[in-house]
Amino acid sequence: MRLQTGLAVQTQGLGHTYHVDGEDVVALLDVQLTVGAGESVAILGPSGSGKSTLMTLLAGLRRPSSGRLYVGGDDIAQMTERELLRLRGQRVGVVVQNPSRNLLAYGTAEDNIRFAQSGAGRYRRTGLPDPDDLLAQLGLSELAGHQVGRMSGGEQQRLSVAMGMANSPGLLLADEPTSQLDSENRDRVVALLAKISLDFGTTVVAVTHDRSVAAALGRTITITAGRADDRDQQLDQYVTVTATGSVTLPEDVRNRLPPGSRLRVVRKSHGLELVADPPPSEADGA
């Protein structure tokens, strides 16, 4: 497989709301995160925290209710259905949580890789990796001729990772890829994800509730109650202004601004700037 250029991911005020029985259920709220091209990142959080919703948004399977979501510089929220299909067919690979439901049980590993590549034909993709070569480069040659129905759960999950790489994507998304594996097979799958990021330059984003899995990847972003806590992010963050003029500040900013804090509005030719006035005690002593 040729060295690939990973796709960067960035969200700005990303939110998603479901409508259930006439009620709005907020799954994600004002998510701010940045994943650099070629990074391996774990999205960590408990069940119901919004991890899987974020994954479906990144894959273009759902559209966000609010905010921006950029994959490789393209705003998914603004793409047509045809463009989203092309994105998944050419640039984004997905590793599902339960591979047995998505593999051809009667086929070999090689057959499954070829099947995963068949959809790329409609986009006239060329230069896709040979299935045997792909399996070899991922250290999975022993699976090439094995029938899926006779594979163990760990072998099926590793094959699922290979299928996610079948079209040489710039972004590989893995949804709870180790949730049904024992510790030995879990470690083998995580090592495979790390290898993909390191050797091929592919951006890897894996959602998990397992801290040991998160620790094995390059960086961890925590989701709690629909909010992402990207503590390593050094880029500018964005907040959304509501119809009433209010904004929800990132948690680390709120911690630095206790209730009653005064923000001075500075109007500039290129926009606005909010400047926090010092507490009265500090101002008096200045």
Buried (B, 14 or more C-beta within 10 A) or exposed (E): BEEBEBBBBBBBBBBBBEEEEEEEEEBBBBBBBBBBBBBBBBBBBEEEBBBBBBBBBBBBEBBBBBBBBBBBEBEBBEBEEEEBBBBBBBBBBBBBBBBBEBBBEEBBBBBBBBBBBEBBEEEEBEEBBEBBEBBBBBBBBEBBEBEBEEBEBBBBBBBBBBBBBBBBBBBBBBBBBBBBBEEEBBBBBBEBBBBBBEEBBBBBBBBBBBEEBBEBBBBBBBBEEBBBBBEEBEEEBBBBEEEEEEEBBBEEEEEEEEEEEEEEEEEEEEEEEEEEEEEEEEEEEE
